Amino acid sequence: MEKIDIVTVLYNSREVLPDFFRSLDRQSYRDFRLYVVDNASLDQSLA
């Protein structure tokens, strides 16, 4: 299997991030890179 790239764009998304990361943790396929792009969030999403 090949490595896949996952890209997510944040914009004031802090409240949905825990569920997003839990869903990634539940995946059986582990050979991926995660790119997180913050679009100038004001709610500390990137932190």
PDB file of N, CA, C and O in Angstrom:
ATOM      1  N   MET A   1       0.830  -1.188   0.000  1.00  0.00           N
ATOM      2  CA  MET A   1       0.000   0.000   0.000  1.00  0.00           C
ATOM      3  C   MET A   1       0.868   1.242   0.000  1.00  0.00           C
ATOM      4  O   MET A   1       1.991   1.241   0.503  1.00  0.00           O
ATOM      5  N   GLU A   2       0.335   2.278  -0.563  1.00  0.00           N
ATOM      6  CA  GLU A   2       1.072   3.532  -0.651  1.00  0.00           C
ATOM      7  C   GLU A   2       0.684   4.487   0.468  1.00  0.00           C
ATOM      8  O   GLU A   2      -0.401   4.401   1.042  1.00  0.00           O
ATOM      9  N   LYS A   3       1.593   5.386   0.755  1.00  0.00           N
ATOM     10  CA  LYS A   3       1.303   6.449   1.720  1.00  0.00           C
ATOM     11  C   LYS A   3       0.307   7.415   1.088  1.00  0.00           C
ATOM     12  O   LYS A   3       0.415   7.746  -0.092  1.00  0.00           O
ATOM     13  N   ILE A   4      -0.648   7.858   1.872  1.00  0.00           N
ATOM     14  CA  ILE A   4      -1.601   8.852   1.393  1.00  0.00           C
ATOM     15  C   ILE A   4      -1.407  10.140   2.180  1.00  0.00           C
ATOM     16  O   ILE A   4      -0.882  10.133   3.293  1.00  0.00           O
ATOM     17  N   ASP A   5      -1.834  11.226   1.592  1.00  0.00           N
ATOM     18  CA  ASP A   5      -1.786  12.530   2.248  1.00  0.00           C
ATOM     19  C   ASP A   5      -3.205  12.954   2.581  1.00  0.00           C
ATOM     20  O   ASP A   5      -4.114  12.823   1.762  1.00  0.00           O
ATOM     21  N   ILE A   6      -3.383  13.458   3.782  1.00  0.00           N
ATOM     22  CA  ILE A   6      -4.672  13.978   4.224  1.00  0.00           C
ATOM     23  C   ILE A   6      -4.463  15.454   4.514  1.00  0.00           C
ATOM     24  O   ILE A   6      -3.547  15.833   5.244  1.00  0.00           O
ATOM     25  N   VAL A   7      -5.320  16.278   3.936  1.00  0.00           N
ATOM     26  CA  VAL A   7      -5.233  17.717   4.126  1.00  0.00           C
ATOM     27  C   VAL A   7      -6.526  18.197   4.755  1.00  0.00           C
ATOM     28  O   VAL A   7      -7.612  17.876   4.273  1.00  0.00           O
ATOM     29  N   THR A   8      -6.415  18.960   5.823  1.00  0.00           N
ATOM     30  CA  THR A   8      -7.592  19.593   6.400  1.00  0.00           C
ATOM     31  C   THR A   8      -7.313  21.074   6.562  1.00  0.00           C
ATOM     32  O   THR A   8      -6.212  21.479   6.936  1.00  0.00           O
ATOM     33  N   VAL A   9      -8.321  21.868   6.276  1.00  0.00           N
ATOM     34  CA  VAL A   9      -8.206  23.317   6.382  1.00  0.00           C
ATOM     35  C   VAL A   9      -9.031  23.768   7.585  1.00  0.00           C
ATOM     36  O   VAL A   9     -10.211  23.439   7.712  1.00  0.00           O
ATOM     37  N   LEU A  10      -8.389  24.518   8.451  1.00  0.00           N
ATOM     38  CA  LEU A  10      -9.072  25.019   9.641  1.00  0.00           C
ATOM     39  C   LEU A  10      -9.493  26.461   9.441  1.00  0.00           C
ATOM     40  O   LEU A  10      -8.768  27.268   8.858  1.00  0.00           O
ATOM     41  N   TYR A  11     -10.668  26.762   9.931  1.00  0.00           N
ATOM     42  CA  TYR A  11     -11.082  28.156  10.070  1.00  0.00           C
ATOM     43  C   TYR A  11     -12.069  28.202  11.222  1.00  0.00           C
ATOM     44  O   TYR A  11     -13.242  27.860  11.072  1.00  0.00           O
ATOM     45  N   ASN A  12     -11.578  28.627  12.365  1.00  0.00           N
ATOM     46  CA  ASN A  12     -12.400  28.674  13.574  1.00  0.00           C
ATOM     47  C   ASN A  12     -13.104  27.333  13.799  1.00  0.00           C
ATOM     48  O   ASN A  12     -14.322  27.271  13.967  1.00  0.00           O
ATOM     49  N   SER A  13     -12.307  26.270  13.798  1.00  0.00           N
ATOM     50  CA  SER A  13     -12.827  24.898  13.836  1.00  0.00           C
ATOM     51  C   SER A  13     -12.534  24.179  15.144  1.00  0.00           C
ATOM     52  O   SER A  13     -12.640  22.954  15.205  1.00  0.00           O
ATOM     53  N   ARG A  14     -12.181  24.885  16.157  1.00  0.00           N
ATOM     54  CA  ARG A  14     -11.705  24.261  17.391  1.00  0.00           C
ATOM     55  C   ARG A  14     -12.665  23.208  17.937  1.00  0.00           C
ATOM     56  O   ARG A  14     -12.217  22.164  18.410  1.00  0.00           O
ATOM     57  N   GLU A  15     -13.971  23.456  17.885  1.00  0.00           N
ATOM     58  CA  GLU A  15     -14.909  22.518  18.497  1.00  0.00           C
ATOM     59  C   GLU A  15     -15.040  21.198  17.747  1.00  0.00           C
ATOM     60  O   GLU A  15     -15.479  20.211  18.337  1.00  0.00           O
ATOM     61  N   VAL A  16     -14.678  21.144  16.477  1.00  0.00           N
ATOM     62  CA  VAL A  16     -14.796  19.885  15.719  1.00  0.00           C
ATOM     63  C   VAL A  16     -13.493  19.088  15.668  1.00  0.00           C
ATOM     64  O   VAL A  16     -13.491  17.928  15.254  1.00  0.00           O
ATOM     65  N   LEU A  17     -12.394  19.700  16.083  1.00  0.00           N
ATOM     66  CA  LEU A  17     -11.100  19.019  15.982  1.00  0.00           C
ATOM     67  C   LEU A  17     -10.991  17.743  16.820  1.00  0.00           C
ATOM     68  O   LEU A  17     -10.422  16.769  16.328  1.00  0.00           O
ATOM     69  N   PRO A  18     -11.497  17.686  18.048  1.00  0.00           N
ATOM     70  CA  PRO A  18     -11.389  16.423  18.798  1.00  0.00           C
ATOM     71  C   PRO A  18     -12.031  15.243  18.064  1.00  0.00           C
ATOM     72  O   PRO A  18     -11.457  14.155  18.032  1.00  0.00           O
ATOM     73  N   ASP A  19     -13.206  15.444  17.479  1.00  0.00           N
ATOM     74  CA  ASP A  19     -13.851  14.362  16.719  1.00  0.00           C
ATOM     75  C   ASP A  19     -13.058  14.012  15.472  1.00  0.00           C
ATOM     76  O   ASP A  19     -12.950  12.841  15.106  1.00  0.00           O
ATOM     77  N   PHE A  20     -12.508  15.014  14.826  1.00  0.00           N
ATOM     78  CA  PHE A  20     -11.687  14.764  13.632  1.00  0.00           C
ATOM     79  C   PHE A  20     -10.481  13.900  13.974  1.00  0.00           C
ATOM     80  O   PHE A  20     -10.199  12.927  13.274  1.00  0.00           O
ATOM     81  N   PHE A  21      -9.770  14.243  15.039  1.00  0.00           N
ATOM     82  CA  PHE A  21      -8.588  13.468  15.417  1.00  0.00           C
ATOM     83  C   PHE A  21      -8.964  12.077  15.926  1.00  0.00           C
ATOM     84  O   PHE A  21      -8.222  11.121  15.699  1.00  0.00           O
ATOM     85  N   ARG A  22     -10.093  11.949  16.602  1.00  0.00           N
ATOM     86  CA  ARG A  22     -10.559  10.615  17.014  1.00  0.00           C
ATOM     87  C   ARG A  22     -10.864   9.745  15.805  1.00  0.00           C
ATOM     88  O   ARG A  22     -10.561   8.552  15.804  1.00  0.00           O
ATOM     89  N   SER A  23     -11.458  10.332  14.782  1.00  0.00           N
ATOM     90  CA  SER A  23     -11.760   9.548  13.582  1.00  0.00           C
ATOM     91  C   SER A  23     -10.481   9.079  12.894  1.00  0.00           C
ATOM     92  O   SER A  23     -10.427   7.959  12.386  1.00  0.00           O
ATOM     93  N   LEU A  24      -9.455   9.923  12.875  1.00  0.00           N
ATOM     94  CA  LEU A  24      -8.168   9.492  12.308  1.00  0.00           C
ATOM     95  C   LEU A  24      -7.554   8.367  13.135  1.00  0.00           C
ATOM     96  O   LEU A  24      -6.967   7.433  12.589  1.00  0.00           O
ATOM     97  N   ASP A  25      -7.691   8.463  14.430  1.00  0.00           N
ATOM     98  CA  ASP A  25      -7.118   7.450  15.314  1.00  0.00           C
ATOM     99  C   ASP A  25      -7.791   6.087  15.131  1.00  0.00           C
ATOM    100  O   ASP A  25      -7.168   5.053  15.368  1.00  0.00           O
ATOM    101  N   ARG A  26      -9.031   6.081  14.720  1.00  0.00           N
ATOM    102  CA  ARG A  26      -9.780   4.826  14.533  1.00  0.00           C
ATOM    103  C   ARG A  26      -9.486   4.133  13.210  1.00  0.00           C
ATOM    104  O   ARG A  26      -9.914   2.998  13.000  1.00  0.00           O
ATOM    105  N   GLN A  27      -8.770   4.790  12.328  1.00  0.00           N
ATOM    106  CA  GLN A  27      -8.480   4.203  11.026  1.00  0.00           C
ATOM    107  C   GLN A  27      -7.483   3.053  11.168  1.00  0.00           C
ATOM    108  O   GLN A  27      -6.531   3.129  11.944  1.00  0.00           O
ATOM    109  N   SER A  28      -7.716   2.018  10.425  1.00  0.00           N
ATOM    110  CA  SER A  28      -6.757   0.902  10.450  1.00  0.00           C
ATOM    111  C   SER A  28      -5.561   1.181   9.534  1.00  0.00           C
ATOM    112  O   SER A  28      -4.468   0.667   9.770  1.00  0.00           O
ATOM    113  N   TYR A  29      -5.762   1.982   8.506  1.00  0.00           N
ATOM    114  CA  TYR A  29      -4.670   2.345   7.607  1.00  0.00           C
ATOM    115  C   TYR A  29      -3.867   3.461   8.258  1.00  0.00           C
ATOM    116  O   TYR A  29      -4.401   4.536   8.530  1.00  0.00           O
ATOM    117  N   ARG A  30      -2.606   3.213   8.503  1.00  0.00           N
ATOM    118  CA  ARG A  30      -1.785   4.153   9.257  1.00  0.00           C
ATOM    119  C   ARG A  30      -0.702   4.847   8.439  1.00  0.00           C
ATOM    120  O   ARG A  30      -0.013   5.726   8.956  1.00  0.00           O
ATOM    121  N   ASP A  31      -0.543   4.478   7.199  1.00  0.00           N
ATOM    122  CA  ASP A  31       0.546   5.043   6.403  1.00  0.00           C
ATOM    123  C   ASP A  31       0.071   6.326   5.715  1.00  0.00           C
ATOM    124  O   ASP A  31      -0.152   6.354   4.505  1.00  0.00           O
ATOM    125  N   PHE A  32      -0.075   7.377   6.508  1.00  0.00           N
ATOM    126  CA  PHE A  32      -0.527   8.642   5.952  1.00  0.00           C
ATOM    127  C   PHE A  32       0.227   9.799   6.584  1.00  0.00           C
ATOM    128  O   PHE A  32       0.795   9.690   7.670  1.00  0.00           O
ATOM    129  N   ARG A  33       0.208  10.911   5.860  1.00  0.00           N
ATOM    130  CA  ARG A  33       0.730  12.178   6.362  1.00  0.00           C
ATOM    131  C   ARG A  33      -0.455  13.114   6.508  1.00  0.00           C
ATOM    132  O   ARG A  33      -1.325  13.166   5.639  1.00  0.00           O
ATOM    133  N   LEU A  34      -0.485  13.839   7.589  1.00  0.00           N
ATOM    134  CA  LEU A  34      -1.555  14.795   7.838  1.00  0.00           C
ATOM    135  C   LEU A  34      -1.005  16.204   7.700  1.00  0.00           C
ATOM    136  O   LEU A  34      -0.012  16.561   8.333  1.00  0.00           O
ATOM    137  N   TYR A  35      -1.661  16.997   6.869  1.00  0.00           N
ATOM    138  CA  TYR A  35      -1.323  18.402   6.714  1.00  0.00           C
ATOM    139  C   TYR A  35      -2.487  19.215   7.270  1.00  0.00           C
ATOM    140  O   TYR A  35      -3.637  19.023   6.875  1.00  0.00           O
ATOM    141  N   VAL A  36      -2.180  20.114   8.179  1.00  0.00           N
ATOM    142  CA  VAL A  36      -3.192  20.985   8.767  1.00  0.00           C
ATOM    143  C   VAL A  36      -2.861  22.410   8.331  1.00  0.00           C
ATOM    144  O   VAL A  36      -1.779  22.927   8.608  1.00  0.00           O
ATOM    145  N   VAL A  37      -3.810  23.028   7.647  1.00  0.00           N
ATOM    146  CA  VAL A  37      -3.637  24.389   7.144  1.00  0.00           C
ATOM    147  C   VAL A  37      -4.628  25.280   7.881  1.00  0.00           C
ATOM    148  O   VAL A  37      -5.838  25.063   7.813  1.00  0.00           O
ATOM    149  N   ASP A  38      -4.122  26.264   8.572  1.00  0.00           N
ATOM    150  CA  ASP A  38      -5.001  27.179   9.286  1.00  0.00           C
ATOM    151  C   ASP A  38      -5.228  28.417   8.450  1.00  0.00           C
ATOM    152  O   ASP A  38      -4.287  29.005   7.916  1.00  0.00           O
ATOM    153  N   ASN A  39      -6.484  28.809   8.339  1.00  0.00           N
ATOM    154  CA  ASN A  39      -6.866  29.935   7.505  1.00  0.00           C
ATOM    155  C   ASN A  39      -7.165  31.160   8.386  1.00  0.00           C
ATOM    156  O   ASN A  39      -8.253  31.733   8.331  1.00  0.00           O
ATOM    157  N   ALA A  40      -6.186  31.538   9.185  1.00  0.00           N
ATOM    158  CA  ALA A  40      -6.268  32.710  10.063  1.00  0.00           C
ATOM    159  C   ALA A  40      -7.393  32.609  11.092  1.00  0.00           C
ATOM    160  O   ALA A  40      -8.136  33.567  11.307  1.00  0.00           O
ATOM    161  N   SER A  41      -7.511  31.451  11.719  1.00  0.00           N
ATOM    162  CA  SER A  41      -8.527  31.267  12.756  1.00  0.00           C
ATOM    163  C   SER A  41      -8.296  32.212  13.923  1.00  0.00           C
ATOM    164  O   SER A  41      -7.162  32.526  14.284  1.00  0.00           O
ATOM    165  N   LEU A  42      -9.390  32.648  14.492  1.00  0.00           N
ATOM    166  CA  LEU A  42      -9.310  33.519  15.661  1.00  0.00           C
ATOM    167  C   LEU A  42      -9.589  32.756  16.949  1.00  0.00           C
ATOM    168  O   LEU A  42      -9.461  33.320  18.035  1.00  0.00           O
ATOM    169  N   ASP A  43      -9.966  31.491  16.849  1.00  0.00           N
ATOM    170  CA  ASP A  43     -10.384  30.716  18.037  1.00  0.00           C
ATOM    171  C   ASP A  43      -9.310  29.764  18.555  1.00  0.00           C
ATOM    172  O   ASP A  43      -9.625  28.812  19.269  1.00  0.00           O
ATOM    173  N   GLN A  44      -8.068  30.002  18.212  1.00  0.00           N
ATOM    174  CA  GLN A  44      -6.950  29.157  18.673  1.00  0.00           C
ATOM    175  C   GLN A  44      -7.024  27.730  18.127  1.00  0.00           C
ATOM    176  O   GLN A  44      -6.510  26.810  18.763  1.00  0.00           O
ATOM    177  N   SER A  45      -7.641  27.523  16.981  1.00  0.00           N
ATOM    178  CA  SER A  45      -7.740  26.196  16.372  1.00  0.00           C
ATOM    179  C   SER A  45      -6.369  25.558  16.164  1.00  0.00           C
ATOM    180  O   SER A  45      -6.173  24.379  16.459  1.00  0.00           O
ATOM    181  N   LEU A  46      -5.447  26.327  15.668  1.00  0.00           N
ATOM    182  CA  LEU A  46      -4.132  25.771  15.366  1.00  0.00           C
ATOM    183  C   LEU A  46      -3.381  25.352  16.619  1.00  0.00           C
ATOM    184  O   LEU A  46      -2.649  24.362  16.607  1.00  0.00           O
ATOM    185  N   ALA A  47      -3.558  26.089  17.684  1.00  0.00           N
ATOM    186  CA  ALA A  47      -2.879  25.758  18.945  1.00  0.00           C
ATOM    187  C   ALA A  47      -3.377  24.416  19.441  1.00  0.00           C
ATOM    188  O   ALA A  47      -2.937  23.943  20.489  1.00  0.00           O
TER     189      ALA A  47
END
